[in-house]
Amino acid sequence: MSSSSAASQSSPIAEASPLSLCAREPHVPADRLVAEMVPPPRFDSVRFSTYIPDPNQPSQIEAVDVLEAFAAGLGGAHASGAGKARRGFLGFGRPKAPKVPAGPRGVYLDGGYGVGKTHLLASLWHATPAEPSLKAFGTFVELTNLVGALGFQQTVQTLSGHRLLCIDEFELDDPGDTVLVSTLLGKLVDAGVALAATSNTLPGKLGEGRFAAADFLREIQGLSAHFRPLRIDGEDYRHRGLPEAPAPYSDEQVTKAAYATEGASLDDFPHLLEHLARVHPSRYGALTDGLKAVCLTDVQPIPDQSTALRLVVLADRLYDREVPVLASGQPFDQLFSEEMLKGGYRKKYFRAISRLTALARDAKSLVTH
């Protein structure tokens, strides 16, 4: 037996080197941006019937009722059977869901992070009776990227034939983008497109750590009459009744797991942050194509706000795609400074911590195995 054969049999580490996010510089054509305006993999199979409301939060069950009725108003069968069974199980014997008034052509889901707004938004997309090519789902950032790639008029033409446009994480911290998207939505409403949205916190409007519907309606200017606000109260479901996130692992554990896991990437965290500055956030989804796990060494607190906001986008794309994250260094709840967690982007950072913690929990098996 050759020495190389003996080495390959004795080593517990896979021969192939892990992938590297820092080595990737994806280019995303405009037609891919349009084709990918569907619920991401994590929300591909969600439905109203799979939403698990907190029995202590009646507003969560009411939101399901109203959204089911909204889908029915768009021409679909009202999925009332599952809703009735769920309400009976939880003891909420309420009357039949109210119909959405004929006036509003949109709904706005107002609530904190982790109450299931994206789950409900994706469920609405799935329940709307139209071919996938006639309904669109994307984040606010993805929508502005689409306008940048196609141009405003072409984006209007592309989306005008749709029955429904769902916008997750509507961002109001950039006045220019807000006016741009508000104008776009006005054109789409005129074309008969129904709208649904969730939103991020406006700087200085922290309140309870959630965004206020009145602020959303004011920021989208003349579109307020087209939206019906739905407040959804509750705690972050990602950590409801679950054990605490695992503590960070050692560099050696993370490296070994990366080599032993097919389709895993391995990057030094500070270098990854530098690389993200060279890749447009619209390409972060493509940056994660084909990854089965992300392994990071030397996780450190984020040095500045621009870097922090880029990491938030990457965390969202990894969460959407259900990519576990194994890390060494500092725990994820220490990524953002106290000043950041009290500032205008507070809600984004808490969402990133919540999602990265969930992905870290998913990655435990990489080391266990």
Number of C-alpha atoms within 10 A of each C-alpha: 5 6 8 9 9 10 10 12 10 9 9 11 16 15 10 11 16 22 21 18 22 20 11 14 16 15 12 15 11 14 11 11 18 21 11 14 21 20 24 18 12 15 19 16 13 19 18 24 16 14 17 14 21 17 15 10 14 15 17 24 23 19 21 23 22 18 25 27 23 27 23 19 17 17 14 15 14 17 18 17 9 12 21 19 12 19 17 12 11 14 10 13 11 11 7 10 18 12 14 20 11 8 10 17 22 23 22 25 25 23 26 24 26 20 22 23 24 22 22 24 27 27 25 24 25 22 22 23 18 16 10 16 14 17 22 22 24 24 21 23 17 20 24 21 18 22 18 12 17 18 12 17 11 13 19 19 13 13 22 21 15 20 24 28 25 28 25 25 18 22 21 20 15 10 10 10 16 19 15 14 19 17 17 20 22 17 17 23 18 10 16 14 22 24 21 24 25 26 25 26 26 22 15 12 14 17 9 9 16 19 24 21 20 11 13 24 18 11 17 19 14 13 18 16 12 18 22 20 22 19 18 21 20 19 16 14 16 15 15 10 7 10 8 10 19 16 16 19 20 13 17 11 17 23 22 18 26 27 21 20 21 16 16 24 24 25 22 18 20 16 13 17 18 12 15 21 13 10 17 13 21 19 20 23 19 16 24 21 13 12 19 16 27 27 31 23 24 18 18 16 17 19 13 11 13 10 14 22 17 17 22 20 19 21 22 19 20 25 20 17 20 20 23 25 26 30 29 23 17 16 20 22 16 13 20 21 17 10 9 18 15 14 15 17 20 23 23 21 23 19 19 26 20 22 24 25 23 21 22 24 19 18 21 17 12 19 15 7 8
